Amino acid sequence: MPDFQMGRWYEDFVVGEVIKHRPGRTILEADNTWFTLLTNNNHPIHFDHHYASKTPFGRPLVNSAFTLAVVTGLTVLDMSYRSIANLEWEHIRMPAPVFAGDTLYAESTVVEKRESKSKPDRGIVTIDTRAYNQRGELVMEFRRKSLAAKKGSGAIPDYENIPLDGK
């Protein structure tokens, strides 16, 4: 894969390959509050410090849907930048809590790939992703299937070759 290429075409995925996604992302208290409010999740464990201090965690938890969104975002440039769509999410697991101030890092393994049965210009890639905090603790893992475009197929625009003259 060339150094300047953004994302992977279907052909670029190698089953068994492990990709470390960098840089990481530090979760801010404001991130958690905004996301919680935007999604109408009014559970006080996400933003009421007094309430959260009485829970087994002792402080507010980062909204798990936000954690999923951030971890997925960490993988986009390497895994799904050239995807047409996410097809499936499964086995989302959160073995440890995430708190404001934690920095998340992710890595993904290409588990499987197969050509689409109905569209010859794309294929389905199965990816296992794991996220760790700054202490190396596993905080999330999930499997997703992504519909990846093939090289030169026209299924999605080739970003590097989009003309800058507006045409």
C-alpha positions in Angstrom: 0.0 0.0 0.0 1.5 3.4 -0.9 2.4 5.7 2.0 0.0 8.4 0.8 -3.1 6.2 0.2 -6.0 6.9 2.5 -7.7 3.7 3.5 -7.7 0.3 1.9 -9.4 -1.1 -1.1 -10.9 -4.6 -0.7 -7.8 -6.1 -2.3 -5.5 -4.4 0.3 -6.9 -6.4 3.2 -4.9 -9.4 4.4 -6.6 -12.0 6.5 -4.7 -12.3 9.8 -3.0 -8.9 9.6 -3.0 -6.9 12.8 -3.2 -3.1 12.4 -2.4 -0.7 15.3 -4.4 2.5 15.0 -2.5 5.6 16.1 -2.7 8.3 17.4 -4.8 7.6 20.4 -7.6 9.8 21.6 -7.9 11.3 25.1 -11.5 11.4 26.3 -12.5 14.8 27.9 -15.3 15.3 30.3 -16.9 17.7 27.8 -16.9 15.0 25.1 -18.8 12.7 27.4 -21.3 15.4 28.5 -21.9 16.6 25.0 -22.5 13.1 23.6 -24.7 12.2 26.5 -26.8 15.3 26.0 -26.9 14.9 22.2 -28.2 11.3 22.5 -30.7 12.1 25.2 -29.1 9.7 27.5 -30.0 11.2 30.8 -28.6 8.5 33.1 -26.8 10.5 35.9 -23.8 8.1 36.0 -22.5 9.9 32.9 -22.6 13.5 34.2 -23.7 13.8 37.9 -20.5 13.6 39.9 -22.3 13.3 43.2 -24.6 10.5 42.0 -21.6 8.7 40.3 -19.5 9.0 43.5 -22.1 6.7 45.2 -21.7 4.0 42.6 -19.1 1.2 42.6 -17.1 3.3 40.0 -16.9 6.3 42.3 -17.0 8.8 39.4 -18.8 9.4 36.2 -18.5 6.7 33.4 -17.9 7.7 29.8 -21.0 6.9 27.8 -20.4 3.4 26.2 -21.9 4.5 22.9 -19.4 7.3 22.8 -16.6 4.9 23.5 -17.8 2.7 20.6 -17.9 5.8 18.3 -14.4 7.0 19.3 -12.9 3.5 18.9 -14.5 3.0 15.6 -13.3 6.5 14.5 -9.7 5.5 15.5 -10.0 2.7 12.9 -11.5 4.5 10.0 -8.3 5.7 8.2 -6.9 2.2 8.3 -10.0 0.0 8.0 -13.0 1.6 6.5 -12.1 4.9 4.8 -12.8 3.3 1.4 -15.9 1.3 2.6 -19.3 1.8 1.1 -21.0 0.9 4.4 -20.8 -0.8 7.7 -23.0 -3.9 7.4 -23.0 -5.5 10.9 -21.8 -5.0 14.4 -21.6 -7.9 16.8 -20.1 -9.1 20.0 -19.6 -5.6 21.5 -18.0 -6.1 24.9 -16.8 -3.6 27.5 -14.7 -5.5 30.1 -13.4 -2.3 31.9 -14.9 1.2 32.4 -13.7 4.3 30.6 -13.4 7.6 32.5 -12.8 11.2 31.4 -9.0 11.6 31.1 -8.4 8.1 29.7 -6.6 7.9 26.4 -7.8 5.1 24.1 -5.8 3.2 21.5 -7.1 0.6 19.2 -5.9 -2.3 17.1 -7.7 -4.4 14.6 -7.3 -7.9 13.1 -8.6 -8.7 9.6 -10.6 -12.0 10.4 -12.1 -12.7 7.0 -12.8 -11.3 3.6 -15.0 -12.4 0.7 -16.3 -11.0 -2.5 -19.8 -9.8 -2.6 -22.2 -12.4 -4.1 -24.4 -9.7 -5.7 -22.0 -6.9 -6.6 -18.7 -7.6 -8.3 -17.2 -4.2 -7.5 -17.0 -4.8 -3.7 -16.3 -7.3 -1.0 -17.1 -7.9 2.7 -14.4 -7.6 5.3 -14.8 -8.9 8.8 -12.7 -7.0 11.4 -12.1 -7.6 15.1 -11.2 -4.4 17.0 -9.8 -4.1 20.5 -9.4 -0.8 22.4 -7.0 -0.2 25.3 -6.6 2.6 27.8 -3.3 4.3 28.6 -2.6 1.5 31.2 -2.9 -1.2 28.5 -6.3 -2.4 30.0 -8.8 -3.8 27.5 -11.8 -1.5 27.6 -13.7 -2.6 24.5 -13.8 -5.1 21.8 -16.1 -5.8 18.9 -16.5 -7.4 15.5 -17.8 -5.6 12.5 -18.4 -6.3 8.8 -17.6 -3.6 6.3 -18.5 -3.4 2.6 -15.2 -2.4 1.0 -14.9 -1.1 -2.6 -12.6 -2.8 -5.0 -9.8 -0.8 -6.8 -10.9 1.1 -9.8 -14.5 -0.2 -9.6 -16.2 3.2 -9.3 -18.2 2.0 -6.3 -16.8 5.1 -4.4 -14.7 8.0 -5.6 -10.9 7.6 -5.6 -10.2 10.4 -3.1 -6.7 11.0 -4.3 -7.9 11.5 -7.9 -10.8 13.9 -7.2 -10.1 16.9 -9.4 -9.7 20.2 -7.5 -11.4 22.3 -10.3 -14.8 21.3 -9.1 -15.7 18.9 -11.9 
